C-alpha cells in the first residue's frame, strides 16, 4: 500500500460559460492549471490562496464532486474518476458556513440522518455519534434544534458529520470562517487531535496563524496553480533579506502609495482598510531604513504608529501572491497596454 493519501498529477479544470442569446459566444475559464501534489498518510496539509485561486475547485475534484478536465488524481489509493465509489467511502468533506445542516432538527437527529446516508451500520451508530459529540464538544447540547446553535457549534456539528464514516482523508474547506475566536480555538484543537490519531487532513484557510499552528506543510495556490510548497519556516525564507514596516495612516490615496512602491529598496506594499484609517505594510531590503523615505512619500498625510519587524508567514504569502499577480498582468498586457 502506498504511503501517499493524495497524489495529483497535472490536475486541470476548465469551466465553459455562455453569453448572449441571438449570437451566443462561449468563454473558457481555467480555474485550475496543472496542479501536482503529494500528501502523505497522516499528514495535516494546508492550502492557502486568495479567493478565486482554485482551492475549492481542487478539493471538489479530489472528493469526486467535479470531474477534472485533464490530469489525474488518486485519493486513499483510488482514482477519483475511475473509482468514484471507493474514494467517497474513504473521504470526508467539511466546508465553512451554515449550509448542509437541517435547522429544524436537533444536532442528534442531524447526525442520525447523515449516519444513514453514509451507511454506518445501525448497531454502530449510537456509540459512534456519542464519540463524535464528545470529540467536538457538543455532548449535552445534542437534543437542541440546530437553529438555536451558534456559528461555532454549527461548524463543530459539520465536523462531526464529516467524520461519521471514519474517513481516511478529511477535507476541511475554510472550517473556521465566521467562527468566534473561542470556537475557532476549539475547532483547531479538534483538528490537531484528528491528525495526531492518523487521519490525513487537507485544510484550506485564510487565517495565516491557523495554518502556521496546525499544518506540517503548506502549499500556496494562486492563479490556478501551486506557486510554492514547504513548511511555514521554509515559505518565510522567500522574504529572506527583507524587513517589514507597518504604518497606520489616515487618508492615503493611491498616488501616495504609488510613491512608496517606486522607492528603490521596496519589494511590496499592501494596504488594509480599517474604516477611518489604513494599515500600510511595506517590505524593503534589510539594512535599509525605509522609514524616512516612507514619511517623505506620505508628506501631508497624518501618520500614527510605525512598527518594524521580521517577516511573518503572512508577509511571505503576500509576497508570493502579489508576485503571481504581477506575472499574470505581464502575460496579459503587452507593450503600451495592448493585450498580449
C-alpha positions as CSV (number, residue, x, y, z in Angstrom):
1,X,0.0,0.0,0.0
2,X,1.3,3.4,-0.9
3,X,2.2,5.9,1.8
4,X,0.5,8.7,-0.1
5,X,-3.0,9.7,0.9
6,X,-3.3,12.1,-2.0
7,X,-1.4,12.2,-5.3
8,X,-2.4,14.6,-8.1
9,X,-0.6,15.0,-11.4
10,X,-1.3,17.8,-13.8
11,X,-4.8,18.4,-12.5
12,X,-6.8,20.9,-14.6
13,X,-10.4,22.1,-14.5
14,X,-11.8,24.4,-17.2
15,X,-15.3,26.0,-17.0
16,X,-17.3,26.8,-20.1
17,X,-19.8,29.6,-19.9
18,X,-22.2,31.1,-22.5
19,X,-23.1,34.7,-23.1
20,X,-25.7,36.1,-25.5
21,X,-28.8,34.5,-26.9
22,X,-29.1,35.5,-30.6
23,X,-25.4,35.1,-31.3
24,X,-24.1,33.2,-28.3
25,X,-20.4,33.1,-27.6
26,X,-18.5,30.7,-25.3
27,X,-15.9,31.6,-22.8
28,X,-13.5,29.2,-21.2
29,X,-12.1,29.9,-17.8
30,X,-9.2,27.7,-16.5
31,X,-9.8,27.6,-12.7
32,X,-7.1,25.0,-12.0
33,X,-4.0,24.9,-14.2
34,X,-1.9,21.7,-13.8
35,X,-1.7,21.1,-10.1
36,X,0.6,18.3,-9.0
37,X,0.6,17.4,-5.3
38,X,1.6,14.6,-3.0
39,X,0.3,14.3,0.6
40,X,1.4,11.5,2.9
41,X,-0.9,9.5,5.1
42,X,-1.5,11.1,8.5
43,X,-0.2,14.5,7.3
44,X,-2.0,17.8,8.1
45,X,-1.5,19.8,4.9
46,X,-2.5,23.4,4.4
47,X,-3.7,25.0,1.1
48,X,-3.5,28.8,1.1
49,X,-4.6,31.2,-1.6
50,X,-6.8,34.2,-2.4
51,X,-10.4,34.0,-3.3
52,X,-10.8,32.5,-6.8
53,X,-7.3,30.9,-6.7
54,X,-8.7,27.4,-7.3
55,X,-8.7,26.0,-3.7
56,X,-12.3,24.8,-3.6
57,X,-12.2,23.6,-7.2
58,X,-9.2,21.5,-6.4
59,X,-10.9,20.0,-3.3
60,X,-14.1,19.2,-5.3
61,X,-12.0,17.3,-7.9
62,X,-10.2,15.3,-5.1
63,X,-13.6,14.5,-3.5
64,X,-15.2,13.4,-6.8
65,X,-17.7,16.3,-6.8
66,X,-16.1,17.7,-10.0
67,X,-14.5,15.8,-12.9
68,X,-11.0,17.0,-13.9
69,X,-10.7,18.4,-17.4
70,X,-7.2,16.9,-17.6
71,X,-4.7,15.2,-15.4
72,X,-5.2,12.5,-12.8
73,X,-5.6,12.1,-9.0
74,X,-5.6,9.3,-6.5
75,X,-7.0,9.6,-3.0
76,X,-6.5,6.8,-0.4
77,X,-5.1,4.7,-3.3
78,X,-8.1,5.0,-5.7
79,X,-8.5,7.0,-8.9
80,X,-11.0,9.9,-8.4
81,X,-12.6,9.3,-11.9
82,X,-12.5,5.5,-12.3
83,X,-13.0,4.5,-8.6
84,X,-15.5,7.2,-7.5
85,X,-17.5,5.0,-5.1
86,X,-14.3,3.7,-3.4
87,X,-13.0,7.3,-3.0
88,X,-16.2,8.5,-1.5
89,X,-16.2,5.7,1.1
90,X,-12.8,7.0,2.4
91,X,-13.1,10.8,2.4
92,X,-15.0,13.3,4.5
93,X,-15.7,16.9,3.3
94,X,-16.4,19.7,5.7
95,X,-16.9,23.2,4.4
96,X,-17.3,26.5,6.2
97,X,-20.6,28.3,6.6
98,X,-24.2,27.5,7.5
99,X,-25.1,25.2,4.6
100,X,-25.6,21.5,4.9
101,X,-27.5,21.1,8.1
102,X,-31.2,20.8,8.9
103,X,-32.1,23.7,11.2
104,X,-35.5,22.3,12.4
105,X,-33.8,19.0,13.5
106,X,-31.7,18.6,16.6
107,X,-28.0,18.1,16.3
108,X,-28.5,14.4,17.3
109,X,-31.2,13.9,14.6
110,X,-28.9,15.5,12.0
111,X,-26.2,13.0,12.8
112,X,-28.6,10.1,12.8
113,X,-29.8,11.1,9.4
114,X,-26.3,11.5,7.9
115,X,-25.2,8.2,9.5
116,X,-27.9,6.5,7.4
117,X,-26.7,8.3,4.3
118,X,-23.1,7.3,5.0
119,X,-24.3,3.7,5.5
120,X,-23.0,3.5,9.1
121,X,-24.2,0.1,10.4
122,X,-27.2,0.6,12.7
123,X,-25.5,-1.3,15.6
124,X,-22.6,1.2,15.5
125,X,-24.5,4.4,15.1
126,X,-25.3,5.1,18.8
127,X,-21.7,4.7,20.0
128,X,-20.2,6.5,17.0
129,X,-22.5,9.5,17.4
130,X,-21.7,9.7,21.1
131,X,-18.0,9.5,20.4
132,X,-18.2,12.4,17.9
133,X,-20.4,14.6,20.1
134,X,-17.8,14.2,22.8
135,X,-15.0,14.9,20.3
136,X,-16.5,18.2,19.1
137,X,-17.7,19.3,22.5
138,X,-21.5,19.1,21.8
139,X,-22.3,16.5,24.5
140,X,-25.3,17.8,26.4
141,X,-26.4,20.1,23.6
142,X,-27.2,17.4,21.0
143,X,-31.0,17.4,21.6
144,X,-31.3,21.1,20.9
145,X,-32.5,22.2,17.5
146,X,-29.7,23.4,15.2
147,X,-31.5,26.7,14.5
148,X,-30.5,27.7,18.1
149,X,-26.8,26.8,17.6
150,X,-24.1,29.4,17.5
151,X,-21.9,29.6,14.4
152,X,-19.1,27.7,16.2
153,X,-21.5,25.0,17.3
154,X,-22.8,24.6,13.8
155,X,-19.2,24.2,12.5
156,X,-18.4,21.6,15.1
157,X,-21.5,19.7,14.1
158,X,-20.4,19.9,10.5
159,X,-17.1,18.4,11.6
160,X,-18.9,15.5,13.4
161,X,-21.0,14.9,10.3
162,X,-17.9,14.6,8.1
163,X,-16.3,12.1,10.5
164,X,-19.3,9.7,10.9
165,X,-18.0,7.1,8.5
166,X,-14.4,7.2,9.8
167,X,-12.8,8.7,6.7
168,X,-9.1,8.1,5.9
169,X,-8.8,11.6,4.4
170,X,-10.6,14.6,5.7
171,X,-11.0,17.8,3.6
172,X,-11.7,21.0,5.6
173,X,-12.6,23.9,3.3
174,X,-12.3,27.1,5.5
175,X,-13.9,25.4,8.5
176,X,-13.3,28.3,10.9
177,X,-14.7,31.1,8.7
178,X,-17.0,33.3,10.7
179,X,-16.4,31.4,13.9
180,X,-15.6,33.4,17.1
181,X,-12.0,33.1,18.5
182,X,-13.0,30.7,21.3
183,X,-14.9,28.5,18.9
184,X,-12.0,28.6,16.3
185,X,-9.5,27.6,19.0
186,X,-11.7,24.6,20.0
187,X,-12.0,23.7,16.3
188,X,-8.3,23.8,15.8
189,X,-7.7,21.6,18.8
190,X,-10.1,19.0,17.5
191,X,-8.4,19.1,14.0
192,X,-5.0,18.7,15.6
193,X,-6.3,15.7,17.6
194,X,-7.6,14.1,14.4
195,X,-4.3,14.4,12.6
196,X,-2.4,13.0,15.6
197,X,-4.7,10.0,15.6
198,X,-3.7,9.2,12.0
199,X,-6.4,10.9,9.9
200,X,-5.0,12.7,6.8
201,X,-6.3,16.3,6.8
202,X,-6.2,18.8,3.9
203,X,-7.1,22.2,5.2
204,X,-7.8,25.4,3.3
205,X,-7.9,28.6,5.3
206,X,-7.4,32.4,5.0
207,X,-6.0,32.6,8.5
208,X,-2.2,32.5,8.5
209,X,-1.9,31.9,12.2
210,X,-4.2,28.8,11.9
211,X,-2.1,27.4,9.0
212,X,1.1,28.0,10.9
213,X,-0.2,26.4,14.1
214,X,-1.7,23.3,12.5
215,X,0.0,22.4,9.2
216,X,3.2,20.5,8.8
217,X,3.5,21.7,5.2
218,X,1.7,24.4,3.3
219,X,1.1,25.0,-0.4
220,X,0.3,28.5,-1.7
221,X,-2.0,28.4,-4.7
222,X,-2.6,31.5,-6.9
223,X,-3.8,31.9,-10.5
224,X,-5.0,28.3,-10.5
225,X,-1.5,26.8,-9.9
226,X,0.6,25.9,-6.9
227,X,3.3,28.5,-6.5
228,X,5.3,27.2,-3.5
229,X,5.2,24.2,-1.1
230,X,7.0,23.9,2.2
231,X,6.8,24.3,5.9
232,X,5.9,27.7,7.3
233,X,9.6,28.4,8.0
234,X,10.6,27.4,4.5
235,X,8.0,29.7,3.0
236,X,9.2,32.6,5.2
237,X,12.6,32.2,3.5
238,X,11.1,33.8,0.5
239,X,11.3,37.0,2.4
240,X,15.0,36.5,3.5
241,X,16.9,39.7,3.3
242,X,13.8,41.8,3.9
243,X,12.3,43.9,6.7
244,X,8.7,44.8,7.2
245,X,7.4,48.3,8.2
246,X,3.8,48.9,9.1
247,X,2.3,52.3,9.4
248,X,-1.2,53.5,10.5
249,X,-2.2,56.3,8.2
250,X,-5.3,58.5,7.6
251,X,-6.5,59.3,4.1
252,X,-3.6,58.0,2.0
253,X,-4.5,57.9,-1.7
254,X,-3.3,55.6,-4.5
255,X,-0.9,58.2,-5.6
256,X,0.6,58.4,-2.2
257,X,1.0,54.6,-2.1
258,X,2.4,54.7,-5.6
259,X,5.2,56.9,-4.5
260,X,6.2,54.3,-1.8
261,X,6.1,51.5,-4.4
262,X,8.5,53.4,-6.6
263,X,11.2,53.6,-3.8
264,X,14.2,51.6,-5.0
265,X,14.5,49.3,-1.9
266,X,10.8,48.5,-1.7
267,X,9.6,45.0,-2.8
268,X,5.9,45.2,-2.0
269,X,3.2,47.5,-0.5
270,X,-0.2,46.3,0.8
271,X,-3.0,48.2,2.4
272,X,-5.6,47.1,4.9
273,X,-8.6,49.3,5.3
274,X,-9.6,49.8,9.0
275,X,-12.5,52.2,8.4
276,X,-11.2,55.7,9.3
277,X,-7.6,54.6,9.0
278,X,-5.4,52.3,6.9
279,X,-2.6,50.0,7.8
280,X,0.2,50.2,5.2
281,X,2.7,47.3,5.1
282,X,6.0,47.9,3.3
283,X,8.5,45.1,2.6
284,X,12.0,46.5,2.0
285,X,15.7,45.4,1.8
286,X,17.3,44.5,5.1
287,X,19.8,47.1,6.2
288,X,17.8,49.9,4.7
289,X,16.0,52.3,7.0
290,X,12.9,52.9,4.9
291,X,11.0,55.0,7.5
292,X,12.3,58.4,6.4
293,X,11.5,57.7,2.8
294,X,8.0,56.5,3.7
295,X,7.4,59.6,5.8
296,X,8.6,61.8,2.9
297,X,6.3,59.9,0.4
298,X,3.4,60.5,2.7
299,X,4.2,64.1,3.4
300,X,1.0,65.9,4.4
301,X,-0.7,62.6,5.4
302,X,-1.5,62.0,9.1
303,X,0.7,59.1,10.3
304,X,0.1,57.3,13.5
305,X,2.1,54.4,14.9
306,X,5.0,52.9,12.9
307,X,6.4,49.5,13.7
308,X,9.3,47.5,12.2
309,X,9.6,43.7,12.4
310,X,10.8,40.5,10.8
311,X,8.7,39.0,8.0
312,X,5.8,36.6,9.0
313,X,4.1,33.8,7.1
314,X,1.5,36.4,6.1
315,X,4.3,38.5,4.6
316,X,5.7,35.5,2.7
317,X,2.2,34.6,1.4
318,X,1.6,38.2,0.2
319,X,5.0,38.3,-1.5
320,X,4.2,35.0,-3.3
321,X,0.6,36.0,-4.3
322,X,1.4,39.6,-5.4
323,X,4.4,38.3,-7.4
324,X,2.0,36.0,-9.3
325,X,-0.4,38.9,-9.9
326,X,2.4,40.9,-11.4
327,X,3.4,38.0,-13.7
328,X,-0.2,37.5,-14.8
329,X,-0.5,41.1,-15.7
330,X,2.7,40.9,-17.7
331,X,1.3,37.9,-19.5
332,X,-2.0,39.6,-20.5
333,X,-0.8,43.1,-21.2
334,X,1.8,43.7,-23.9
335,X,3.7,46.9,-24.8
336,X,1.8,50.1,-24.5
337,X,-1.0,48.3,-22.7
338,X,-2.0,46.2,-25.6
339,X,-3.5,42.8,-24.6
340,X,-1.0,40.0,-25.2
